[in-house]
Amino acid sequence: MPEATETRILLADDHALVRRGVRLILEGEPDLTVVAEAGDGAEAIEAARAHRPDLAILDIAMPRMTGLQAARELARSQPETRILILTMYDNEQYFFEALAAGASGYVLKSVADRDLVEACRATMRGEPFLYPGAVNALIRNYLGRLQEGESIPGRPITSREEEILKLVAEGHSSQQIADLLVISVKTVERHRANLLQKLGLKDRLELTRYAIRVGLIEP
């Protein structure tokens, strides 16, 4: 059955070539159109506010703000915008974080030409879209936790601490971070001290290594 209306899409990826390829896939379909592009998560938030898209397709690893951070902000501020993660990471941690952040689907870039169009349509029908490996991970995780009598653990740091961790790891000074987030330098330093304590780390170098390991920045 054909889609009744056109889906307006925001596409966020820090590589222009990837955006061009994805746009070609999407705009080959009569019911899908890209109305805005962004090169990082912060630009994606601004573009979403300006264009009010039906669907945001977000990469994970982007400068300034990751796709997961952008997804959390969009889910909070624009709940009417559906979210898809399009990523190179076939990774259970990112997959579960994407679901927790409010994403309706998780698509691998390696099979975007096969899966992305259907993922967009499924998301707009209100159905989740998960690649086969993610479905297996979800079932395995759920059954394993049931057997152990556990629940899925919470994130070790808050969203604000994650913002600051990312900016510290990208080399921003406390003053620059304070200016970017419109908070005081003292507040930045307090969050930074909390991060070191919570994560059991000693300095900026170890924070940067941690940020790379959890996908907040690219090595």
Salt bridges, closest charged atoms under 4 A:
GLU3 OE2 - ARG125 NH1 3.95
ASP13 OD2 - LYS109 NZ 2.74
ASP14 OD1 - HIS15 NE2 3.86
GLU27 OE2 - ARG23 NH1 3.27
GLU29 OE1 - ARG121 NH2 2.80
ASP31 OD1 - ARG121 NH2 2.77
GLU37 OE1 - ARG19 NE 2.75
GLU37 OE2 - ARG23 NE 2.67
ASP40 OD2 - ARG64 NE 3.13
ASP59 OD1 - LYS109 NZ 3.42
GLU73 OE2 - ARG49 NH2 3.86
GLU73 OE2 - ARG76 NH2 2.66
GLU80 OE2 - ARG52 NH2 2.79
GLU92 OE2 - ARG140 NH2 2.30
ASP115 OD1 - ARG114 NE 2.88
GLU118 OE2 - ARG125 NH2 2.95
GLU127 OE1 - ARG125 NH2 3.16
GLU150 OE1 - ARG145 NH1 3.02
GLU161 OE1 - LYS198 NZ 2.87
GLU162 OE1 - ARG72 NH2 2.07
GLU162 OE2 - ARG155 NH2 3.14
GLU163 OE1 - ARG160 NH1 3.02
GLU170 OE2 - LYS166 NZ 3.06
GLU170 OE1 - HIS172 NE2 3.69
GLU206 OE2 - LYS202 NZ 2.75
